[in-house]
Amino acid sequence: MRPGVMARLGLGYAELSVSHPSLIYCSISAYGQEGPYADRAGVDGIIQADSGLMSLIGVPGGEPCKAQAPVVDVMTGYVACVGVLARLAQRARDGQGGHLDVNLLNAALALQQSSITSYLADGELPVRAGSAAPYSAPNQAFQTADGWIMVAAYMPGRWQRLCEVLGMPALADDPRFATSPLRVANRADMVEALTRAFVTRSTDAWLAELQDADILCSRVGTYEDVARHPQVAANRMIRQAAHPALGNIRMPGFPINSAQENELPARPAPACGQDTRAVLRAAGYSSAEIDGLVARQAIHCAQASVTTSQTEAVAS
């Protein structure tokens, strides 16, 4: 929400902290609580553009692209969580709460640490490089006979072994490719040479040889590949849950201590207001008090079922 919305409702930090000085209050906005853009609205894609992130994504000479996953939204959620947890630890020591200002723009900048730090140091604008890392080579995807393989062999020992596996030992001694910075400077020639070898065999064939040589590599997978990935299965990162309207559904698991945490029974995301009564009862409110809040439309409570529109939204 834009700054000021909660204050207009009488629920801003300044109002609530008077009677609850230990309150930890986190505000999440597009641009922050102060400054010339504070009143502007923003969403993930807008901030990807405004923060410079879109200038990094895509192929040389191509149009600006955005990450199709809502990385700024997700990063902002993690930043907010870390901030709240840190303030909880501080409150345990001094008993004081506080107001946390978390916004999409700041989170997007934090997400780009290496790229923006390089620019601030040398003033050189980064260029779009597709799958390639701007600071090391080879560290990118290469086409194979049946797909694409991502290879990171920019360390001296791994570069030497890559050239041997590809049957091109002389490439390791080429002065144009002697170091990672030189390979970055001569990336086009390096990619042309390596691609000539990679396209002769399948992705699986190269993966087997490269892994045996301890060269960092992976197929460029689709979500179909991810859904049957053996390590994803071992981490239990795809869980099943019984949805009241959709039946059995699959969804991503919890990413921390995943093998243990994801053994617990999974439940789908609740409908809006589905858990309001349970949360308020746990906080000490009586059923009569909760009914009174509902009657005054101060809160919303819903049944466990979902509406048709919600079902359609989930299904889509």
Backbone hydrogen bonds in HBPLUS format (Angstrom, degrees):
<---DONOR---> <-ACCEPTOR-->    atom                        ^
c    i                          cat <-CA-CA->   ^        H-A-AA   ^      H-
h    n   atom  resd res      DA  || num        DHA   H-A  angle D-A-AA Bond
n    s   type  num  typ     dist DA aas  dist angle  dist       angle   num
A0005-VAL N   A0002-ARG O   3.46 MM   3  6.27 167.1  2.48 141.9 142.3     1
A0008-ARG N   A0004-GLY O   3.03 MM   4  6.19 151.5  2.11 145.8 152.4     2
A0009-LEU N   A0005-VAL O   3.26 MM   4  6.61 134.8  2.48 138.6 150.6     3
A0009-LEU N   A0006-MET O   3.07 MM   3  5.02 129.8  2.34  93.3 107.1     4
A0011-LEU N   A0006-MET O   2.79 MM   5  5.04 158.3  1.84 157.5 149.9     5
A0010-GLY N   A0007-ALA O   2.93 MM   3  4.91 156.7  1.99 103.1 109.9     6
A0016-LEU N   A0012-GLY O   3.04 MM   4  6.27 172.5  2.04 160.0 161.9     7
A0017-SER N   A0013-TYR O   2.84 MM   4  5.63 160.5  1.88 153.6 158.0     8
A0020-HIS N   A0016-LEU O   3.07 MM   4  6.07 132.2  2.30 138.8 152.3     9
A0023-LEU N   A0020-HIS O   2.97 MM   3  5.47 162.8  2.00 123.5 125.6    10
A0097-GLY N   A0021-PRO O   3.10 MM  76  6.00 152.2  2.18 142.7 137.5    11
A0098-GLY N   A0023-LEU O   2.86 MM  75  6.38 151.2  1.94 144.4 147.5    12
A0025-TYR N   A0098-GLY O   2.91 MM  73  6.22 170.0  1.92 166.3 169.6    13
A0100-LEU N   A0025-TYR O   2.76 MM  75  6.11 165.4  1.78 159.3 164.2    14
A0027-SER N   A0100-LEU O   2.86 MM  73  6.07 170.4  1.87 173.1 170.9    15
A0102-VAL N   A0027-SER O   2.94 MM  75  6.04 171.3  1.95 175.2 176.4    16
A0029-SER N   A0102-VAL O   3.11 MM  73  6.68 148.1  2.21 146.0 154.9    17
A0104-LEU N   A0029-SER O   3.01 MM  75  6.54 148.2  2.11 148.3 156.3    18
A0105-LEU N   A0030-ALA O   3.11 MM  75  6.32 152.8  2.18 157.9 164.3    19
A0038-ALA N   A0035-GLY O   3.18 MM   3  5.33 166.9  2.20 112.8 116.2    20
A0040-ARG N   A0037-TYR O   2.95 MM   3  5.36 164.2  1.98 119.0 124.0    21
A0047-ILE N   A0043-VAL O   3.03 MM   4  6.25 163.1  2.05 164.8 170.2    22
A0048-GLN N   A0044-ASP O   2.85 MM   4  6.11 149.3  1.94 152.0 161.9    23
A0049-ALA N   A0045-GLY O   3.16 MM   4  6.41 147.6  2.27 141.1 148.5    24
A0050-ASP N   A0046-ILE O   2.90 MM   4  6.17 166.2  1.92 149.5 153.5    25
A0051-SER N   A0047-ILE O   2.88 MM   4  5.65 149.8  1.97 145.6 150.4    26
A0054-MET N   A0048-GLN O   3.03 MM   6  5.67 151.4  2.11 140.7 137.4    27
A0052-GLY N   A0049-ALA O   3.30 MM   3  5.61 163.2  2.33 109.0 114.0    28
A0055-SER N   A0052-GLY O   3.03 MM   3  5.32 139.9  2.20 104.6 116.3    29
A0056-LEU N   A0053-LEU O   3.03 MM   3  5.55 159.7  2.07 113.9 120.3    30
A0130-GLY N   A0058-GLY O   2.73 MM  72  5.11 141.4  1.87 154.0 149.2    31
A0062-GLY N   A0059-VAL O   2.89 MM   3  5.27 160.7  1.93 139.2 140.1    32
A0071-VAL N   A0069-ALA O   2.70 MM   2  5.48 134.3  1.90 113.5  98.2    33
A0074-VAL N   A0070-PRO O   3.05 MM   4  6.32 168.7  2.07 159.2 162.4    34
A0075-MET N   A0071-VAL O   2.84 MM   4  5.88 161.7  1.88 143.3 149.4    35
A0076-THR N   A0072-VAL O   2.89 MM   4  5.98 157.1  1.94 147.8 153.9    36
A0077-GLY N   A0073-ASP O   3.08 MM   4  6.39 151.7  2.16 145.1 152.5    37
A0078-TYR N   A0074-VAL O   3.04 MM   4  6.42 155.1  2.11 151.7 158.1    38
A0079-VAL N   A0075-MET O   2.87 MM   4  6.14 159.5  1.91 151.9 157.9    39
A0080-ALA N   A0076-THR O   2.90 MM   4  6.10 161.7  1.93 149.7 154.5    40
A0081-CYS N   A0077-GLY O   2.97 MM   4  6.18 157.0  2.02 143.9 150.4    41
A0082-VAL N   A0078-TYR O   2.87 MM   4  6.14 165.7  1.89 155.8 158.9    42
A0083-GLY N   A0079-VAL O   2.91 MM   4  6.11 159.4  1.95 150.5 156.5    43
A0084-VAL N   A0080-ALA O   2.93 MM   4  6.17 161.1  1.97 153.1 157.4    44
A0085-LEU N   A0081-CYS O   2.96 MM   4  6.16 165.9  1.98 154.6 158.5    45
A0086-ALA N   A0082-VAL O   2.91 MM   4  6.07 156.7  1.97 148.0 154.6    46
A0087-ARG N   A0083-GLY O   2.97 MM   4  6.18 157.7  2.02 146.6 152.7    47
A0088-LEU N   A0084-VAL O   2.86 MM   4  6.10 147.3  1.96 146.4 156.1    48
A0089-ALA N   A0085-LEU O   3.05 MM   4  6.35 153.3  2.13 145.1 151.2    49
A0090-GLN N   A0086-ALA O   3.01 MM   4  6.36 152.3  2.09 144.4 152.3    50
A0091-ARG N   A0087-ARG O   2.79 MM   4  6.00 156.2  1.84 148.3 155.1    51
A0092-ALA N   A0088-LEU O   3.03 MM   4  6.26 143.4  2.17 142.4 151.4    52
A0093-ARG N   A0090-GLN O   2.92 MM   3  5.28 141.9  2.07 104.8 116.2    53
A0094-ASP N   A0090-GLN O   2.97 MM   4  6.34 159.4  2.01 155.1 161.3    54
A0095-GLY N   A0091-ARG O   2.63 MM   4  4.42 146.2  1.74 126.3 132.3    55
A0107-ALA N   A0103-ASN O   3.16 MM   4  6.40 163.9  2.19 152.1 157.1    56
A0108-ALA N   A0104-LEU O   2.88 MM   4  6.05 153.7  1.95 149.4 156.7    57
A0109-LEU N   A0105-LEU O   3.03 MM   4  6.32 152.8  2.10 150.2 157.2    58
A0110-ALA N   A0106-ASN O   2.95 MM   4  6.22 157.6  2.00 149.7 156.0    59
A0111-LEU N   A0107-ALA O   2.97 MM   4  6.16 140.4  2.13 140.9 151.7    60
A0112-GLN N   A0109-LEU O   3.08 MM   3  5.28 143.1  2.22 102.6 112.9    61
A0116-ILE N   A0112-GLN O   2.98 MM   4  5.95 174.2  1.98 176.1 177.9    62
A0117-THR N   A0113-GLN O   3.00 MM   4  5.84 150.1  2.09 142.7 151.5    63
A0118-SER N   A0114-SER O   3.08 MM   4  6.19 154.4  2.15 141.7 148.0    64
A0119-TYR N   A0115-SER O   3.13 MM   4  6.47 158.9  2.18 146.7 152.1    65
A0120-LEU N   A0116-ILE O   2.94 MM   4  6.14 163.3  1.97 148.1 152.5    66
A0121-ALA N   A0117-THR O   3.01 MM   4  6.14 135.8  2.21 140.4 151.9    67
A0121-ALA N   A0118-SER O   3.18 MM   3  5.12 129.0  2.46  92.6 106.2    68
A0122-ASP N   A0118-SER O   2.99 MM   4  6.25 161.2  2.02 156.1 159.7    69
A0123-GLY N   A0119-TYR O   2.62 MM   4  4.73 146.7  1.73 139.7 145.4    70
A0132-ALA N   A0129-ALA O   2.96 MM   3  5.36 153.9  2.03 140.2 136.3    71
A0133-ALA N   A0139-ASN O   3.11 MM   6  5.73 136.8  2.30 140.9 153.2    72
A0153-ALA N   A0138-PRO O   2.89 MM  15  5.54 156.6  1.95 154.1 161.8    73
A0140-GLN N   A0151-VAL O   3.03 MM  11  5.63 128.4  2.30 156.7 157.3    74
A0151-VAL N   A0140-GLN O   2.92 MM  11  5.63 171.9  1.92 147.1 147.0    75
A0142-PHE N   A0149-ILE O   2.73 MM   7  5.35 156.5  1.79 148.5 154.3    76
A0149-ILE N   A0142-PHE O   2.86 MM   7  5.35 159.2  1.91 151.4 157.9    77
A0144-THR N   A0147-GLY O   2.78 MM   3  5.19 173.6  1.78 137.8 139.0    78
A0145-ALA N   A0201-ARG O   2.78 MM  56  5.10 167.1  1.80 145.2 141.1    79
A0220-VAL N   A0148-TRP O   3.14 MM  72  5.53 161.7  2.18 135.4 132.6    80
A0150-MET N   A0218-SER O   2.71 MM  68  5.22 168.3  1.73 173.7 171.2    81
A0218-SER N   A0150-MET O   2.96 MM  68  5.22 139.7  2.13 142.2 149.8    82
A0152-ALA N   A0216-LEU O   2.98 MM  64  5.23 167.5  2.00 142.9 144.4    83
A0159-TRP N   A0155-MET O   2.84 MM   4  5.96 157.1  1.89 166.3 174.2    84
A0160-GLN N   A0156-PRO O   3.11 MM   4  6.33 161.4  2.15 150.5 154.7    85
A0161-ARG N   A0157-GLY O   3.07 MM   4  6.35 160.8  2.11 146.0 151.1    86
A0162-LEU N   A0158-ARG O   2.79 MM   4  5.94 152.8  1.87 147.1 154.8    87
A0163-CYS N   A0159-TRP O   3.12 MM   4  6.36 165.0  2.15 151.5 153.9    88
A0164-GLU N   A0160-GLN O   3.19 MM   4  6.51 149.2  2.29 142.4 151.0    89
A0165-VAL N   A0161-ARG O   2.87 MM   4  6.13 163.6  1.90 156.3 159.8    90
A0166-LEU N   A0162-LEU O   2.94 MM   4  6.13 158.3  1.99 153.9 159.8    91
A0168-MET N   A0163-CYS O   2.72 MM   5  4.94 157.4  1.77 170.6 164.2    92
A0167-GLY N   A0164-GLU O   2.99 MM   3  5.07 154.4  2.06 103.1 111.1    93
A0171-LEU N   A0168-MET O   2.98 MM   3  5.62 150.5  2.07 118.8 126.9    94
A0172-ALA N   A0169-PRO O   3.18 MM   3  5.71 142.9  2.33 110.5 118.8    95
A0173-ASP N   A0170-ALA O   3.08 MM   3  5.41 141.3  2.23 104.6 115.1    96
A0174-ASP N   A0171-LEU O   3.19 MM   3  5.11 157.9  2.24  99.9 106.7    97
A0177-PHE N   A0174-ASP O   2.90 MM   3  5.54 153.4  1.98 121.5 129.2    98
A0183-ARG N   A0179-THR O   2.88 MM   4  6.19 149.1  1.98 148.4 158.1    99
A0184-VAL N   A0180-SER O   2.86 MM   4  6.17 146.4  1.97 151.5 161.1   100
A0185-ALA N   A0181-PRO O   3.00 MM   4  6.27 158.6  2.05 144.3 149.6   101
A0186-ASN N   A0182-LEU O   2.90 MM   4  6.10 143.1  2.04 141.9 152.2   102
A0187-ARG N   A0184-VAL O   3.31 MM   3  4.86 148.3  2.41 110.4 105.1   103
A0190-MET N   A0186-ASN O   3.09 MM   4  6.34 162.2  2.12 155.2 160.9   104
A0191-VAL N   A0187-ARG O   2.78 MM   4  5.97 169.1  1.79 165.2 166.6   105
A0192-GLU N   A0188-ALA O   3.05 MM   4  6.19 159.9  2.09 145.0 150.7   106
A0193-ALA N   A0189-ASP O   3.10 MM   4  6.30 159.5  2.15 146.5 151.4   107
A0194-LEU N   A0190-MET O   2.94 MM   4  6.19 168.6  1.95 159.1 161.9   108
A0195-THR N   A0191-VAL O   2.85 MM   4  5.83 161.9  1.88 151.3 156.7   109
A0196-ARG N   A0192-GLU O   3.30 MM   4  6.42 149.2  2.40 139.3 145.8   110
A0197-ALA N   A0194-LEU O   3.03 MM   3  5.41 134.0  2.25 104.7 116.6   111
A0198-PHE N   A0194-LEU O   2.98 MM   4  6.31 168.4  1.99 156.2 159.3   112
A0199-VAL N   A0195-THR O   3.06 MM   4  5.98 165.5  2.08 155.4 156.0   113
A0200-THR N   A0197-ALA O   3.13 MM   3  5.70 163.8  2.16 118.4 123.3   114
A0201-ARG N   A0198-PHE O   3.41 MM   3  6.16 173.1  2.42 121.5 122.8   115
A0206-TRP N   A0202-SER O   3.15 MM   4  6.45 162.8  2.18 150.7 154.6   116
A0207-LEU N   A0203-THR O   2.85 MM   4  6.05 160.6  1.88 156.3 162.6   117
A0208-ALA N   A0204-ASP O   3.11 MM   4  6.29 161.6  2.15 149.5 152.7   118
A0209-GLU N   A0205-ALA O   3.36 MM   4  6.65 164.6  2.38 146.9 150.1   119
A0210-LEU N   A0206-TRP O   2.85 MM   4  5.93 171.5  1.85 162.8 165.7   120
A0211-GLN N   A0207-LEU O   2.93 MM   4  5.88 162.4  1.96 147.8 152.9   121
A0212-ASP N   A0208-ALA O   3.16 MM   4  6.26 152.6  2.24 139.0 146.3   122
A0213-ALA N   A0209-GLU O   3.14 MM   4  6.40 136.7  2.34 138.6 149.8   123
A0213-ALA N   A0210-LEU O   3.08 MM   3  5.06 127.7  2.37  93.3 107.3   124
A0215-ILE N   A0210-LEU O   2.94 MM   5  5.20 162.4  1.97 147.4 149.1   125
A0214-ASP N   A0211-GLN O   3.03 MM   3  4.91 161.2  2.06 106.5 109.3   126
A0225-ASP N   A0222-THR O   3.00 MM   3  5.13 120.2  2.37  98.0 112.3   127
A0226-VAL N   A0222-THR O   2.97 MM   4  6.35 155.0  2.03 147.4 155.0   128
A0227-ALA N   A0223-TYR O   2.87 MM   4  6.01 155.9  1.93 146.5 151.7   129
A0228-ARG N   A0225-ASP O   3.21 MM   3  5.48 142.1  2.36 101.9 112.1   130
A0229-HIS N   A0226-VAL O   3.08 MM   3  4.85 168.1  2.09 105.6 108.4   131
A0233-ALA N   A0229-HIS O   3.06 MM   4  6.36 153.4  2.13 151.5 159.1   132
A0234-ALA N   A0230-PRO O   2.94 MM   4  6.18 152.5  2.02 138.9 146.7   133
A0235-ASN N   A0231-GLN O   2.85 MM   4  6.03 149.9  1.94 146.0 153.6   134
A0237-MET N   A0232-VAL O   3.08 MM   5  5.53 169.9  2.09 160.6 161.6   135
A0236-ARG N   A0233-ALA O   2.98 MM   3  4.88 149.9  2.07  98.9 108.4   136
A0253-GLY N   A0237-MET O   2.72 MM  16  4.35 143.2  1.86 122.6 122.5   137
A0239-ARG N   A0251-MET O   2.83 MM  12  5.45 167.9  1.85 171.5 167.7   138
A0251-MET N   A0239-ARG O   2.91 MM  12  5.45 147.6  2.02 147.8 156.2   139
A0241-ALA N   A0249-ILE O   2.91 MM   8  5.44 152.0  1.99 150.4 157.8   140
A0249-ILE N   A0241-ALA O   2.84 MM   8  5.44 161.8  1.88 159.2 165.5   141
A0243-HIS N   A0247-GLY O   2.67 MM   4  4.81 169.3  1.68 136.2 137.0   142
A0247-GLY N   A0243-HIS O   3.06 MM   4  4.81 142.9  2.20 130.2 130.6   143
A0260-GLN N   A0257-ASN O   3.08 MM   3  5.69 131.2  2.32 114.0 125.6   144
A0261-GLU N   A0257-ASN O   2.82 MM   4  5.88 172.6  1.83 169.4 167.5   145
A0262-ASN N   A0258-SER O   2.91 MM   4  5.46 160.5  1.95 140.9 146.4   146
A0263-GLU N   A0260-GLN O   3.16 MM   3  5.53 162.6  2.19 110.8 115.7   147
A0264-LEU N   A0261-GLU O   3.22 MM   3  5.89 160.2  2.26 113.9 119.2   148
A0274-GLN N   A0271-ALA O   2.91 MM   3  5.21 165.6  1.93 136.1 135.0   149
A0276-THR N   A0273-GLY O   3.34 MM   3  5.14 162.9  2.38 100.4 105.4   150
A0302-ALA N   A0273-GLY O   2.98 MM  29  4.89 151.9  2.06 111.8 106.9   151
A0279-VAL N   A0275-ASP O   2.96 MM   4  6.14 163.8  1.99 161.3 165.6   152
A0280-LEU N   A0276-THR O   2.98 MM   4  6.17 167.5  2.00 156.1 159.5   153
A0281-ARG N   A0277-ARG O   2.83 MM   4  6.00 156.7  1.88 152.0 159.0   154
A0282-ALA N   A0278-ALA O   3.00 MM   4  6.15 154.4  2.06 142.3 149.2   155
A0283-ALA N   A0279-VAL O   3.03 MM   4  6.30 132.8  2.26 137.0 150.2   156
A0285-TYR N   A0280-LEU O   2.97 MM   5  5.50 162.1  2.00 152.9 147.0   157
A0284-GLY N   A0281-ARG O   3.01 MM   3  5.13 158.7  2.06 103.8 110.3   158
A0290-ILE N   A0286-SER O   2.98 MM   4  6.28 158.6  2.03 152.0 158.0   159
A0291-ASP N   A0287-SER O   2.89 MM   4  6.10 159.6  1.93 148.2 154.0   160
A0292-GLY N   A0288-ALA O   2.98 MM   4  6.19 147.9  2.09 140.8 149.5   161
A0293-LEU N   A0289-GLU O   3.03 MM   4  6.36 151.5  2.11 146.3 153.2   162
A0294-VAL N   A0290-ILE O   2.97 MM   4  6.28 156.4  2.03 152.4 158.9   163
A0295-ALA N   A0291-ASP O   2.90 MM   4  6.12 159.3  1.94 147.8 153.5   164
A0296-ARG N   A0292-GLY O   3.05 MM   4  6.27 146.4  2.16 142.7 151.1   165
A0298-ALA N   A0293-LEU O   2.88 MM   5  5.18 156.8  1.94 162.1 159.0   166
A0297-GLN N   A0294-VAL O   2.91 MM   3  4.87 155.9  1.97 104.6 111.6   167
A0311-THR N   A0307-THR O   2.94 MM   4  6.21 155.7  2.00 149.3 156.5   168
A0312-GLU N   A0308-THR O   2.94 MM   4  6.23 159.3  1.99 154.3 159.2   169
A0313-ALA N   A0309-SER O   2.96 MM   4  6.16 152.0  2.04 142.1 150.1   170
A0314-VAL N   A0310-GLN O   2.89 MM   4  6.15 159.5  1.94 152.3 156.9   171
A0315-ALA N   A0311-THR O   2.88 MM   4  6.05 162.6  1.91 150.3 155.8   172
A0316-SER N   A0312-GLU O   2.95 MM   4  6.08 143.6  2.09 142.3 151.1   173
